[in-house]
Each structure stands twice: as C-alpha cells, then as structure tokens.
Amino acid sequence: MGKAGTPQDGRRNNGHFTKAGAGRPRINPEDSKARGIHQIRAYDDEWQLIRRFMALVRKDTKRCADAVAILEMNDGGEHK
C-alpha cells in the first residue's frame, strides 16, 4: 500500500491525487507582489494617525519618505 493521497494507496476516486502541473503555479517569495503582514499595537488616537499616514504612503511613497526624513532631522536624527 502506497502513501495516502497517491494512486498507489489502492483507493478509487482518490480526490487528493493531482496531476503534475495542475493548480496554481508556485512563485519565489522575492517575486511576490503581495504586501507583507505587519502587526502594530497602538492606542486609538495613534491608530487613527497611522491609518491616515498609511493612506498617504500608498498614494505617494517618495513624498512620505521625504516627510519622514524631515521629521527625523527635526527630532535630532535618532531614528533609522
């Protein structure tokens, strides 16, 4: 008796067996276009500000990066 889910296991109408090349193709993680999952803990007022900034970042990333650089300069440049 073969491994479960393969034709060699002897069962008929085995739904677990798929043909080679069938289904969604696998891609490398570096080729993925999906956003990563990140978690953050924030108070309600902080979260509202984070949500506003996220919306701006999605519209114009370069301008937001420039704004953060200016804010960090004014803060003493301790953040990186």
N, C-alpha and C positions, 0 to 999 in steps of 0.2 A: 504494500500500500504506500503510495507516494505522499508527499507533503500536502496538507489540506489546502484547497484552493487551486490545485493544479490538475490537469487531466489525468495524471497517474493515480489520483486518490480513489478512482473507481466509481465516483458518483456520477449520475446522469444529471443533465441540466444544471451543471455547476455554474452558478452565477458569478463566482469570484474569479473565474479564469477570463483574462482579456487577451486579445490578440496583440502581437508586437506592433508597436507604433500607434496603437489606438489611444484615444484620450488626449488630454491637454499636454502639449509639449513642455518639458522642463526647461527653465532658463536659469542662467547663473545669477546669484544674488546681486552681483555688480551690474547686471543688465536690467534689473527690476526697476520699474518706473513708479512703483507704489511708494507712498510716504511711509516712513518708519513709524513705529508705535512708541510714543514717549509719554511718560506719566509725570505729573507735577501736582504737588499739594499747594493749595493757595486758599486764603480767605476769600469770601465772596467779592469784596471790593477789589482785591488783587486780581481775581479771576476775570472780572469784567474788563480790566485794563489789559490783561494778557490776551483776551479774545479780540479786543479791538486791534492790538498790535499784530496778532496772527493774521487778521483780515488784511491789514496793510502789507505785511510781508508777502502774502500770496499774490498781491497785486503788483508790487514793485520791490523786489528783494534788494536791489542795489541801493535805492534811496534809503531803505530801512537800515542797511548795513552802515551807510554814511551817517545816519542819525545816531545810531548806537556808538559809532566811533567818536562823534562829537560829545555825546553824553559821557562817555568814558574819559575823554580828555578833561572835561569839566569836573569829573569826580576824582581826578588825580591819576587815572590810568591804572588802577589796581586790578581791574577785571580783564580777562583774556578769553 
